[in-house]
Amino acid sequence: MLRLNLSTEPRWLDLGHGVRLLVEPLTTAIMLAARSDPTIVVAAGDAEGSASNDDLARIVAKAVARIVVKDWEGVGDEDGEQLALTPEGIDALLELWPIFEAFQTKYIAGALILDAEKNA
């Protein structure tokens, strides 16, 4: 049975290591908006196909995160001072393997699994 969560309110997503992101629900509109992100357009249009599936997963995760992340906790600079949320900061955060993996698993994978089940 498909269970719909009709809430449009952002929710906190715990990524471990003391990091939490306030994210909007992942919707079709967000995925479509992410598809038009210039980094995805360039990777998708790569005629040589040099972008691996892992590269594409990283690029998509960053594009989605830049849209849906509204706040964060537990992200600081070298001195331990809380960093302001920025698109560059989101990209840097997702370059950390444990954080990227948690974001993929806890946020993006749910939508992709549902899509895979629909196509099965």
Secondary structure, 3 states (H helix, E strand, C coil): CCCCCCCCCCEEEEEECCEEEEECCCCHHHHHHHHCCHHHHHHHCCCCCCCCHHHHHHHHHHHHHHHHEEEEECCECCCCCECCCCHHHHHHHCCCHHHHHHHHHHHHHHHHHHHHHHHC
